[in-house]
Amino acid sequence: MKRLTRKEEELMQALWKLERAFVKDLIELLPEPKPHYNTVSTVIRRLESEPYGFVTHEDFGGTHRYLPKISKEAYQRQFLGDSMTAYFDNSYKNMVAFFAREKKITPEELKDILKAIEKGE
């Protein structure tokens, strides 16, 4: 699976949220300053092409409604795994310790995570 750029990820986040969308719908969800219609159309068509294959479309009389082909979870799994390998020696312990040191996770959140693990959630 190809790694997306920040702008491509932003567009995919909007599409995952909407599940099916025309270009104008995607633009509405994107932050200010809103990109031009043609820019979004070009990026979404690139996401549909090879080697991406992230998106497909349905035809509606000359216009397209886009749908994700790759789930958000599949993308997360792929790139979280890559980050784990590249930055945390493939260790979830190292990753959680990093976030704790950076104060990105609270002791209460860690306790909640531990409870979820113990419950098998």
C-alpha positions as CSV (number, residue, x, y, z in Angstrom):
1,M,0.0,0.0,0.0
2,K,1.3,3.4,-1.0
3,R,1.9,6.0,1.7
4,L,-0.3,9.1,1.2
5,T,0.8,12.7,1.4
6,R,-0.7,14.9,4.1
7,K,-3.2,16.4,1.5
8,E,-4.1,13.0,0.2
9,E,-4.7,11.7,3.8
10,E,-6.8,14.8,4.5
11,L,-9.0,14.0,1.5
12,M,-9.3,10.3,2.4
13,Q,-10.3,11.3,6.0
14,A,-13.2,13.3,4.5
15,L,-14.1,10.4,2.2
16,W,-14.0,7.8,5.0
17,K,-16.2,10.1,7.1
18,L,-18.8,10.6,4.3
19,E,-18.5,7.0,2.9
20,R,-19.8,8.2,-0.5
21,A,-19.1,11.7,-1.8
22,F,-19.1,14.0,-4.8
23,V,-16.1,16.4,-5.1
24,K,-18.2,19.3,-3.8
25,D,-19.1,17.2,-0.6
26,L,-15.4,16.6,0.0
27,I,-14.5,20.2,-0.3
28,E,-17.1,21.1,2.3
29,L,-15.4,18.9,4.9
30,L,-11.9,20.2,4.2
31,P,-10.4,22.9,6.3
32,E,-10.0,26.5,5.3
33,P,-8.6,27.7,2.9
34,K,-10.8,25.4,0.8
35,P,-8.9,24.0,-2.2
36,H,-10.2,24.6,-5.7
37,Y,-12.6,22.1,-7.2
38,N,-10.2,21.1,-9.9
39,T,-7.4,20.5,-7.4
40,V,-9.6,18.1,-5.3
41,S,-10.9,16.4,-8.5
42,T,-7.3,15.8,-9.6
43,V,-6.2,14.4,-6.3
44,I,-9.2,12.1,-6.0
45,R,-8.7,10.8,-9.5
46,R,-5.0,10.1,-8.6
47,L,-6.2,8.2,-5.5
48,E,-8.4,6.1,-7.8
49,S,-5.5,5.3,-10.2
50,E,-2.7,2.8,-9.9
51,P,-0.5,2.5,-7.9
52,Y,-2.9,4.0,-5.3
53,G,-6.2,2.2,-5.8
54,F,-7.7,3.8,-2.6
55,V,-10.9,5.0,-4.3
56,T,-13.5,3.9,-6.8
57,H,-16.5,5.8,-8.2
58,E,-20.1,5.4,-9.4
59,D,-21.2,7.3,-12.5
60,F,-24.1,9.7,-12.3
61,G,-24.6,11.1,-15.8
62,G,-21.2,12.6,-16.3
63,T,-20.3,13.2,-12.7
64,H,-18.8,10.8,-10.3
65,R,-19.6,9.9,-6.7
66,Y,-16.5,8.5,-5.0
67,L,-16.2,5.7,-2.5
68,P,-13.2,4.4,-0.5
69,K,-11.8,1.0,-1.6
70,I,-9.4,0.9,1.3
71,S,-10.8,1.1,4.8
72,K,-9.5,3.6,7.3
73,E,-8.6,0.7,9.6
74,A,-6.6,-1.1,6.9
75,Y,-4.7,2.1,6.2
76,Q,-4.1,2.7,10.0
77,R,-2.9,-0.9,10.5
78,Q,-0.4,-0.7,7.6
79,F,1.1,2.6,8.6
80,L,1.0,2.2,12.3
81,G,2.9,-1.1,11.7
82,D,5.5,0.8,9.6
83,S,5.9,3.4,12.3
84,M,6.2,0.8,15.0
85,T,9.0,-0.9,13.0
86,A,10.8,2.4,12.0
87,Y,10.6,4.3,15.2
88,F,9.8,2.0,18.1
89,D,11.8,-1.2,17.3
90,N,8.5,-3.0,16.7
91,S,7.6,-2.6,20.3
92,Y,4.2,-1.3,21.6
93,K,5.8,-0.9,25.0
94,N,8.4,1.5,23.4
95,M,5.6,3.4,21.6
96,V,3.5,3.8,24.8
97,A,6.5,4.8,26.8
98,F,7.4,7.5,24.2
99,F,3.9,9.0,24.4
100,A,4.1,8.9,28.2
101,R,7.4,10.7,28.2
102,E,6.1,13.3,25.8
103,K,3.0,13.7,28.0
104,K,0.7,12.8,25.2
105,I,-1.1,10.2,27.3
106,T,-2.2,10.6,30.9
107,P,-1.9,8.0,33.7
108,E,-5.7,7.7,33.7
109,E,-5.7,6.9,30.0
110,L,-3.0,4.3,30.6
111,K,-5.1,2.7,33.3
112,D,-8.1,2.6,30.9
113,I,-5.9,0.9,28.3
114,L,-4.7,-1.6,30.8
115,K,-8.3,-2.4,31.9
116,A,-9.3,-2.9,28.2
117,I,-6.4,-5.3,27.7
118,E,-7.3,-7.2,30.8
119,K,-10.9,-7.5,29.7
120,G,-9.8,-8.6,26.2
121,E,-11.3,-5.6,24.4
